[in-house]
Amino acid sequence: MLKKGSKLYSILTGTCPKCQNESMYMDKNPYNLSKVFEMHERCSHCHTKYKIEPSFFFGAMYVSYGVGIAFGVAAFIISFFFFGSSLKTSFVAIIAALVIFMPYIMRISRNIWINMFINYDKNADKKQ
């Protein structure tokens, strides 16, 4: 399921969508908040340019909305149905989940966005 060459592998690991050999980010840890958005300009293996055009990753904001909704729904279901919390407590759980997971949501949204435009190429290293 999570093997090199799949979109899911690139999305969850944050690796180059074309060759999947290295992380797109300067710091792999999304919770290093001072560097959460810092990306390499190009992949050192296949030389894929990550910012395809100026402001390319603004589109990831639309993806982050959907990912945020998914995290919020999950937090509500877990708190309300599994723990039997009140609606007010469930609302607090949603807010807490969104705040705690925001750096991860930002990264995963960028990964989804770039993987919509760039496909894996197993021969990407060899073409250069």
Order of alpha helices (4+ residues) and beta strands (2+ residues): alpha-alpha-alpha
